[in-house]
Amino acid sequence: MVVVHAEPSTSADPRKKRSKKSPQNANASAQQDSEMRDATIDVTEVVPPTDSQEGTSGNVEDDDAIMIDTDPSSLPTPSAGPAFPPLPASAEKSTLKSESRRIAIPPHRMTPLKKDWVNIFSPLTEMLMLQVRMNVQKRCVEIRTSKHTQDIGAIQKGADFVKAYALGFDVNDAIALLRLDDLYLDSFEIKDVKTLHGDHLARAIGRIAGKDGKTKFTIENASRTRIVLADTKIHILGSFQNIKIARDAIVSLILGSPPGKVYAGLRTVSSRMRQRAI
């Protein structure tokens, strides 16, 4: 039987190894440190500053002065807007070229047009300074600008005025298109709202017109518009908001609402309009 005795390891853990100094070694190291401390020389007192260091310090001061400077003369002046030369007279003449419009007149409106021709061309020539003529062969009214025309939209106003008369509006109602800027024309058909045929279509037209035109007049007075019933087509003249009120009432009648219910809605709308006006 063999017995093995393990001898303890003489190598200690490096983490646990600590160096121990004797008091004599500590005193010697302290004396060396004091000698070296006495031998050191203050470099800042002995070595003078070089030219490069002076230049860098001067640059830093100049940079600070530039950053802090608030002299308005040193600030960049804002660039002025581009200056365009005035247009020559030839360019102005080229922009005011003569424009012309041709408005077709339905056959059933030719006779009323001849009767009211004086009341039609007078506002066009006196108010808008346009040149107007009636072409009987082509059944149309031709409008053209002249050198006296000042308003750029004059020819468009004149075309709307003649078109309103051609659709069936009275001259006194259509002339409001020349005097006011917020009047428009709106046209739609009954089939755009609901597809009706035969007697159903006739009854829808009768509901819109009413007895002796009573319903149509009520809608016109309540919404401050003018309405023309031309068979299945409906034309409305007025401002944008008023046209919407009249169109909603007509659509309700086409869809079958009783006239009494439409009158009640118009009374409510007209009272609101009066309150807004006040």
ZAMARGU-4260 file (C-alpha; in steps of 0.2 Angstrom, whole numbers, plus 5000, padded with zeros to 4 digits):
<rodrens>
0) 5000/5000/5000 | 5007/5017/4994 | 5002/5033/5003 | 5005/5049/4993 | 5007/5066/5003
5) 5002/5081/4993 | 5014/5096/4997 | 5006/5113/4997 | 5010/5124/4982 | 5022/5138/4985
10) 5016/5148/4971 | 5003/5161/4977 | 4989/5168/4968 | 4994/5183/4959 | 4979/5193/4964
15) 4983/5189/4982 | 5001/5193/4981 | 5005/5209/4989 | 5022/5218/4989 | 5028/5223/5006
20) 5041/5237/5008 | 5052/5239/5022 | 5053/5256/5031 | 5071/5259/5025 | 5066/5257/5007
25) 5051/5269/5009 | 5063/5282/5017 | 5075/5280/5002 | 5061/5283/4989 | 5054/5298/4998
30) 5072/5306/4998 | 5073/5303/4979 | 5056/5311/4975 | 5061/5326/4985 | 5077/5328/4976
35) 5069/5327/4959 | 5056/5339/4964 | 5069/5352/4969 | 5079/5349/4953 | 5063/5353/4942
40) 5063/5370/4934 | 5048/5380/4930 | 5048/5379/4911 | 5035/5393/4909 | 5046/5405/4918
45) 5062/5401/4908 | 5056/5398/4890 | 5049/5414/4882 | 5034/5412/4870 | 5038/5410/4852
50) 5032/5420/4837 | 5020/5406/4832 | 5011/5406/4849 | 5009/5425/4848 | 5002/5424/4831
55) 4989/5410/4836 | 4984/5421/4851 | 4982/5436/4840 | 4971/5426/4828 | 4960/5420/4842
60) 4957/5437/4848 | 4953/5443/4830 | 4941/5429/4828 | 4932/5434/4844 | 4931/5452/4838
65) 4924/5446/4821 | 4911/5436/4829 | 4906/5449/4842 | 4906/5463/4829 | 4888/5470/4826
70) 4892/5485/4815 | 4877/5486/4803 | 4889/5491/4789 | 4898/5475/4790 | 4881/5465/4788
75) 4877/5459/4770 | 4864/5470/4762 | 4848/5461/4756 | 4847/5459/4737 | 4834/5470/4729
80) 4820/5462/4719 | 4822/5460/4700 | 4819/5476/4690 | 4809/5472/4674 | 4808/5486/4661
85) 4791/5492/4656 | 4782/5483/4641 | 4783/5492/4625 | 4767/5499/4617 | 4767/5485/4604
90) 4766/5472/4617 | 4751/5480/4625 | 4742/5481/4608 | 4746/5462/4605 | 4738/5457/4622
95) 4722/5467/4618 | 4718/5457/4602 | 4700/5457/4596 | 4690/5443/4602 | 4673/5437/4596
100) 4659/5425/4602 | 4644/5417/4593 | 4629/5413/4603 | 4616/5401/4595 | 4598/5406/4596
105) 4584/5393/4597 | 4571/5394/4583 | 4557/5398/4595 | 4567/5413/4602 | 4571/5422/4586
110) 4554/5431/4585 | 4556/5438/4603 | 4574/5442/4600 | 4569/5453/4585 | 4556/5462/4596
115) 4568/5465/4611 | 4583/5468/4600 | 4584/5487/4605 | 4584/5482/4624 | 4597/5468/4620
120) 4611/5477/4610 | 4610/5494/4620 | 4617/5487/4636 | 4630/5478/4627 | 4636/5493/4617
125) 4634/5506/4631 | 4639/5497/4646 | 4652/5484/4640 | 4658/5494/4624 | 4656/5479/4613
130) 4651/5477/4595 | 4635/5466/4592 | 4626/5460/4577 | 4612/5448/4574 | 4615/5435/4560
135) 4597/5430/4554 | 4603/5417/4542 | 4614/5407/4555 | 4602/5411/4569 | 4615/5418/4581
140) 4621/5433/4589 | 4639/5438/4586 | 4649/5449/4599 | 4666/5456/4597 | 4677/5467/4607
145) 4683/5484/4601 | 4696/5497/4605 | 4685/5505/4617 | 4682/5489/4627 | 4691/5491/4644
150) 4685/5476/4654 | 4694/5460/4650 | 4679/5450/4655 | 4666/5460/4646 | 4664/5448/4631
155) 4661/5434/4643 | 4647/5444/4652 | 4640/5449/4636 | 4639/5431/4630 | 4631/5425/4647
160) 4618/5439/4645 | 4613/5434/4627 | 4613/5415/4632 | 4602/5419/4647 | 4589/5428/4635
165) 4591/5413/4623 | 4586/5401/4637 | 4570/5410/4640 | 4574/5423/4654 | 4566/5440/4653
170) 4578/5455/4647 | 4576/5464/4664 | 4581/5448/4673 | 4595/5444/4661 | 4603/5461/4662
175) 4607/5458/4680 | 4621/5447/4674 | 4630/5463/4667 | 4628/5473/4683 | 4632/5460/4696
180) 4647/5448/4697 | 4640/5434/4708 | 4626/5429/4697 | 4627/5412/4688 | 4616/5401/4677
185) 4612/5383/4681 | 4604/5370/4670 | 4598/5352/4672 | 4585/5340/4666 | 4572/5330/4676
190) 4580/5314/4670 | 4596/5319/4679 | 4586/5318/4695 | 4575/5303/4691 | 4571/5293/4676
195) 4552/5297/4672 | 4542/5293/4656 | 4525/5297/4650 | 4512/5303/4662 | 4524/5302/4677
200) 4535/5315/4668 | 4521/5326/4665 | 4515/5325/4683 | 4533/5330/4689 | 4533/5345/4677
205) 4515/5350/4684 | 4521/5348/4702 | 4536/5360/4698 | 4525/5373/4690 | 4510/5372/4701
210) 4493/5379/4697 | 4495/5394/4687 | 4513/5394/4690 | 4510/5396/4709 | 4524/5384/4715
215) 4537/5391/4703 | 4534/5409/4709 | 4534/5403/4727 | 4551/5395/4724 | 4558/5410/4715
220) 4552/5423/4729 | 4559/5412/4743 | 4576/5408/4735 | 4577/5425/4726 | 4581/5417/4709
225) 4573/5416/4692 | 4567/5399/4685 | 4563/5394/4667 | 4554/5378/4664 | 4558/5373/4646
230) 4549/5356/4644 | 4560/5343/4653 | 4575/5356/4656 | 4576/5368/4670 | 4586/5384/4670
235) 4590/5394/4686 | 4597/5411/4687 | 4604/5418/4704 | 4618/5418/4716 | 4627/5401/4720
240) 4619/5399/4737 | 4601/5404/4731 | 4603/5392/4716 | 4606/5378/4728 | 4591/5382/4738
245) 4580/5382/4723 | 4587/5367/4715 | 4584/5357/4732 | 4566/5362/4732 | 4564/5357/4713
250) 4573/5340/4716 | 4561/5337/4731 | 4546/5340/4720 | 4553/5329/4706 | 4556/5315/4718
255) 4537/5316/4724 | 4537/5327/4739 | 4520/5336/4742 | 4520/5354/4738 | 4515/5358/4756
260) 4531/5350/4763 | 4542/5360/4751 | 4533/5376/4756 | 4537/5373/4774 | 4555/5370/4770
265) 4556/5386/4759 | 4548/5396/4773 | 4561/5390/4785 | 4575/5394/4773 | 4568/5412/4769
270) 4567/5416/4787 | 4585/5411/4790 | 4590/5422/4775 | 4581/5437/4782 | 4590/5434/4799
275) 4607/5434/4791 | 4602/5450/4781 | 4598/5459/4797
</rodrens>
